[in-house]
Amino acid sequence: MNTPQPLNENQPIGIFDSGVGGLSILESIRQTLPNEQLIYVADAAHAPYGNQTDQQIIDHSLRVCRFLLDQNVKAIVVACNTATTIAISTIRAIASIPVIGVEPAIKPAVEQSKTGVVGVLATAGTLQSTQFEKLSNLYGRTAEGHSVELITQPCNGLVERVEAGDLNGPVVTQLLEQHLQPLLDRNVDTLVLGCTHYPFLIETITQITGSTVSIIHPGEAVAKQVERRLESESQLSPTHNQTPIQFFSSQANKTYRLRFESLLKQSITLNAL
Ligand code: DGL
């Protein structure tokens, strides 16, 4: 258990993912909360998390969170569906600060689906978790009580393609076609991106699904949740923090830094974890 320290509204917010996927959440947070100082950690040496055991995912997540707690963050955003569904309760047990996770956005998808058929793309780890089962049971029907068909699709291979910087090449396009076709065959009209790496594939996904399928990206909802939590703790930074975002990775080489830069469209310094 980390020693609780008095919270200070000028402390940074820590955000982490197994790799670059959480940058899709970081973008939303920096737009919604421009005053905040941010620290981002990619646990690239251990990515992808999605095919590992629960214990491995918990161990990796705790290691990163301990690092963030040492940086004196005032909140942790688990910008990874897999780590959220499997490790968030263990993280909360060691952190005496707000810990906000990312879960597949089934609720808004069910609310907006017209065909009553919703597709969920996620890692195998997320889809097999008991937390995902709870979410599906809780939100898998409309406000009027009609049940909605939730079609889940484990997307093996996609995290690795995004980590390798392949957002629209032939390999990732073929993988996406394989993963999406069964959902299109079932008349899905709404697609939940249940992994934070997938928003970087939206253009390629849309080329395959066409524009009639709505795609739900969780970034904005997560950023609003971070804002609400910090507001309720009186921890929102009142003034603009000039410190640039600090980026860390458990695998910090030039190639990986360039990956960050091309996704963020800005130059960065990538520090070793
Ligand atoms: N971005 C992570 C997620 O949201 C990827 C998990 C992985 O590393 O497999 O699930």
Residues whose N, C-alpha, C, O or C-beta is under 5 A from the ligand:
A	BS01	DGL	D17 S18 G21 A47 P48 Y49 G50 N51 A79 C80 N81 T82 T123 V159 G194 C195 T196 H197
